[in-house]
Structures are given as C-alpha cells and as structure tokens.
Amino acid sequence: MLIRFKKSFEKIAMGLLSFMPEAKDVKKLQDIIKEYENNQDWHLYLWKEGEDIIGAAGVRVNEREAIIQHVSVNPSHRNSGIGRKMVGKVRDKYQGSYSVCATEETEAFIEKCNKAK
C-alpha cells in the first residue's frame, strides 16, 4: 500500500533512499528528506506491506509533469514487483492531472515498469 511520508518515518525513508546510488552521503540524504518535508512540489511516498515499510518513491511536480525522481526498495524485497507496484500507484495518483515521467536516474527503471504493465 502506498502511504504518504510523514516526519515519524524519516529514519526509515532515509534508510530506503540510501540504497540509491546518488544518495549514499548522509548530508545528501538529509538534504533530500528536508526538501520532501519543506517543498510543496516534492512528494515522498512509502510502500507498506503488513507492518513493514519496504519501499520509497519520490515525485517532483511542476505545472505539467509529475517526475518520478526516486525509487528504492529494501534489498531483501527486490525482484518481487514492489518497485513496479509503487510506480503503478504513483502513476495512477498523478496521471489524470500530470504527464508522468522520469529523471535520467530513474528512466531505465520506469521504462522497465512500463513494459511489465
């Protein structure tokens, strides 16, 4: 289930985002989380199964686009379709109002998800 990020999930979100290659540095992670907390155009979602939060997806919106800029799944849950499910739910959430697209970093994964639909 896709849930909205809240401050109480900050450490979990940082842990999940740390699996992304561009977010290995602690300072960089803190800056990313701060941006999600303070910028009304940045939206962070977490994927929850049972009691566990096992994935994160971050979206930046502008006038026309919802740009999926972060996608991360706990390594012990990878290759089980969690990332694809998250991207699908994010796409469902934004598709009516925005053109959903990817960043250079997330493009290959988003395209892979599109093919698996």
C-alpha positions in Angstrom: 0.0 0.0 0.0 1.3 3.5 -0.9 1.3 5.9 2.0 2.3 9.5 2.3 5.7 10.2 4.1 5.4 11.8 7.5 8.1 13.0 9.9 7.8 9.9 12.1 9.0 7.8 9.1 12.1 10.0 8.5 14.8 7.4 9.5 13.0 4.6 7.5 12.8 6.9 4.5 16.5 7.9 4.8 17.4 4.2 5.0 15.5 3.3 1.9 16.7 6.3 -0.1 20.3 5.4 0.9 20.1 2.4 -1.4 20.0 4.7 -4.4 23.5 5.4 -5.9 23.2 9.2 -5.8 22.1 9.2 -2.1 24.9 7.5 -0.3 26.2 10.5 1.6 24.4 11.2 4.9 24.4 15.0 4.2 22.9 14.4 0.8 20.2 12.2 2.3 19.3 14.8 4.9 19.0 17.4 2.2 16.7 15.2 0.1 14.5 14.5 3.1 14.4 18.2 4.0 13.3 19.0 0.5 10.5 16.5 0.7 9.4 18.0 4.0 9.6 21.6 3.0 8.9 21.9 -0.7 5.3 21.6 -1.6 6.2 20.4 -5.1 8.1 17.4 -3.8 6.1 14.4 -2.6 7.5 11.3 -0.9 5.6 8.0 -0.7 6.4 4.9 1.2 5.3 1.3 0.3 4.0 -0.6 3.3 3.2 -4.3 3.4 1.8 -5.5 6.7 3.7 -3.6 9.4 6.8 -3.1 7.3 7.8 -0.2 5.1 9.9 -1.6 2.4 10.0 1.0 -0.4 10.0 4.7 -1.2 9.1 6.7 -4.3 9.7 10.4 -4.6 7.9 12.7 -7.1 8.5 16.3 -8.1 5.6 18.1 -9.7 5.6 21.2 -11.9 2.8 22.8 -14.0 2.5 19.8 -16.4 4.6 16.9 -15.1 4.9 14.5 -12.2 8.5 13.5 -12.3 9.4 10.2 -10.5 12.9 11.1 -9.2 13.5 8.5 -6.5 12.5 4.8 -6.4 14.0 2.5 -3.8 13.1 -0.9 -2.4 14.7 -2.7 0.5 17.2 -5.2 -1.0 15.6 -8.2 0.7 12.4 -7.4 -1.1 13.8 -6.7 -4.5 12.8 -8.6 -7.7 9.3 -9.3 -6.3 7.5 -6.5 -8.1 7.4 -3.9 -5.3 9.1 -1.2 -7.3 6.7 -1.8 -10.2 3.7 -1.7 -7.9 4.9 1.6 -6.4 5.5 3.2 -9.8 2.0 2.0 -10.9 0.3 3.5 -7.8 2.2 6.8 -8.3 1.3 6.8 -11.9 -2.4 6.2 -11.0 -2.3 9.1 -8.5 -0.9 11.7 -10.9 -1.9 10.5 -14.4 -5.2 12.5 -14.7 -3.6 15.8 -13.9 0.0 15.5 -15.0 2.2 13.8 -17.5 4.1 11.2 -15.5 7.8 10.9 -16.4 11.2 10.0 -15.0 14.6 11.6 -14.4 17.7 10.4 -16.1 18.5 8.3 -13.0 15.1 6.6 -12.8 14.3 6.4 -16.5 15.6 2.9 -17.2 13.6 1.5 -14.2 10.4 3.4 -15.1 10.6 2.1 -18.7 11.1 -1.4 -17.4 7.9 -1.0 -15.3 6.0 0.4 -18.3 6.9 -2.7 -20.3 5.8 -5.0 -17.5 2.3 -3.4 -17.2 
